[in-house]
């Protein structure tokens, strides 16, 4: 059984996928499996995935009809066999040498989530800057932790995700990664923060912006977290977690309303203030 399962959702990304895959294959620790979830690609990416699987025994491919990135990642969670699951987007990559003996030692301590620092790069990957820098700490889980950090720069214990029903909310196009990270941290007994860098986030011109539809998705994502807390959250400081979630919802409701006013809409603002 592999120690690490790296889940890569793939959709029409043949230009970047080889760099992502090779950033794993070239790591010092080789005790991993790579799970490529082809989410209905139609530009030849599916062929690239199959070639990787033919060439490397540690790589498997799952082809599915297009269902969105959250559904693809959930397929990866169910397929994974590793002690820890990692998520890598097809246009991003890992820092060279990051998956090393030191990481393995941290994992052997059994933390529910281990969060590393991350970098960001431009499309050509000839300029880098610090995306998120973590401090060294161990924090008790069972609460909402307002810690900034890229969700892909985290390692998640697979048994914690499965036993405590931590999955991505499907159908949400914005903030599905942050809400997943919050649920995983709440489900964990302990969260480890590490200063060292793991993830390189590739910034693109098509990054999501706070347009009306995206803000609505943001609100819906956090409302689903609130439902998850009610169904699965009988642990730790649930009241604090619920308060944190509703702060997220209300802040975006205010922004949603502000946009309507600024744009001069005469529409009635959707009623989203009822707790589900």
Secondary structure by P-SEA (a helix, b strand, c coil): cccbbbbbbbccccccaaaaaaaaaacccccbbbbbbccccccaaaaaaaaaaaacccbbbbbbccccaaaaaaaaaaaccccbbbbbccccccccccccaaaaaaaaacccbbbbbbbbbccccccccccccccccccccccccccccccccccccaaaaaaaccccccccccaaaaaaaaaaaaaccbbbbbccccbbbbbccccccccaaaaaaaaaaaaaaaaaaaacccccaaaaaaaaaaaaaaaaaaaaaaaaaaaccccccccccccc
